[in-house]
């Protein structure tokens, strides 16, 4: 999909460039795009009736690409419009859909308000208005997966609820309205009520898109009902077995939640059976050979090596298995302790992604991000830098510029150049001021910072830890720290917490802040929306994550370093982390027993599914090359290993057993 969108974006940009050389043609083109929407139903109409024809989706993609490429014409068209005098509600809805894509949320809202005035008894108009009111202006905050926290749509929750309630009065029990009310409640109201409404809607009108929508919400950190998420993803795949992203989610959630390998393999078989008929029989042979991996509990080294050969042979024969099925095999091998074979498959997936994607992004930032991530994973960092610095095209929006600048900064960081990342972070703090950032900066700038892990490495460097200006820990566990002063030190100044821990920990964190034993708590930006209204002066949501992960995201220590670096500390030192090369993943008493080994629902599963240990090993060494990061004790010993030594140490250490 990314490749086709990138080529389409490039074609649209070139076509618009040619057409708009004629004076006034840009406005004519913008108007023509909007009028062309008359032949297909709007998104709200398609959802309301349940009849979303492929032609509508194809038209929407094409119209969006051309309209965005002709941003100047779109703005000029808007200058000529008098929305308050408009009399065609359908035309206003088509206009609103296009301008919302240009992030003109206030404009789209005004258009939909006028459309509802023109047709007050049409429930579709109120459904569309309810959606617009959830993205009413650009004065709020949003988390962009590349740029981080930035300006974004601000909801007018009560007005949106009123519009959707009116739609429900006009069309009682319409599943599309139930679905939209569920989204509203989950995102901006009562999340339990929201989930109930979403499930009621999809039960009334089963479709893959809505099952996926429900699943995404069950997997959120503050909900984390992974088995429910898995059930909905599986239903989505049954309804649309050709959708590879659904299979990817089934595999990811399934490995984390249930570790039921035969169940996951059945989903992979369903998907593979609905791919191209031309190579189906040869793929079936490969699947039959690999099925044995998913039947028993243990795999020996010969079976792991044989699995890699089967995949290689299938690819050489032109009948390779899909990306998600190959990823599932890599997970199976790594969970069985054969990390090296799993990393081989991930490397080949990166090479495969590059070969498929190419480097022509056509102004499509998502495509360029995937290309850069694959190059970085393959340690082709110089090539990556050439593709992003200088900026490869002139961005159409302020957000697009932020995204390109962020990608460039992250590439530079992997090469040891910290300044572009600091410059980007400084600009973002000026663009979107967050008060708690000032507290973080006052604690960190120019100071010596110690990040202290929870592993029993045998080191007794507590006295050295206490000598640092600021002590950072990955989890609020004051009792654990107090029990291990020789290895842990005695202080906790800043603690990083998970999204699911915020609510249960709030009373204890608040008490620690008041008594002065804690200075600041920091949470991930993915949890921001659920806690926006709290505005606690000691709860900070960090702005951004490293944006060039080919597989999963960085481990905690690497994330903390990345966040801290923007505030220009004098040093960041890492203690008590053996990067899972030891006998136990955590010191005794730090985690519940179920979270100290692989198994259904264990956080240890995330090491394979949501992270890449080998990449994180490289990434930590890239961060060290900035000259700010130092390692101590066992952490330094592991950091000095070669990649081969590191993989062998994990496989033989026992922590991942």
Buried (B, 14 or more C-beta within 10 A) or exposed (E): EBBEBBBBBBBBBEBBEEBBEEEEBBBBBBBEBBEBBEEBBBBBBBBBEEEBEEEBEEBBBBBBBBBBBBBBBBBBBBEEBEBEEBEEBBBBBBBBBBBBBBBBBBBBBBBBBBBBBBBEEBBBBBBBBBBBBBBBBBEBBBBBEBBBBBBBBBBBBEBBBBBBBBBBEBBEEBBBBBBBBBBBBBBBBEBEBBBBBBBBBBEBBBBBBBBBBBBBBBBBBBBBBBBBBBBBBBBBBBBBBEBBEBBBBBBBBBBBBBBBBEBBBBBBBBBBEBBEEEBBEBBBBBBEBBEEBBEEEEBEEEBBBBBBEBBBBBBEEEBBBBBBBBBBBBBBBBBBBBBBBBBBBBBBBBEBBBEEBEBBBBBBBBBBBBBBBBBBBBBBBEBBBEBBBEEBBEBBEBBBBBBBBBBBBBBBBBBBBBEBBBBBBEEBBEEBEBEBBEBBBEBBEEBBBBBBBBBBBEBEBBEBBBEBBBBBBBBBBBEBBEBBBEBBBBBBBBBBBBBBBBEEBBEEBBEBBEEEEBBBBBBBBBBBBBBEEEEEEBBBBBBBBBBBBBBBBBBBBBBBBBBBBBBBBEBBBBBBBBBBBBEBBBBEEBBEEEBBBBEEBBBBBBBBBBBBBBBBBBBBBBBBBBEBBBBBBBBBBBBEBEBEEBBBBBBEBBBBE
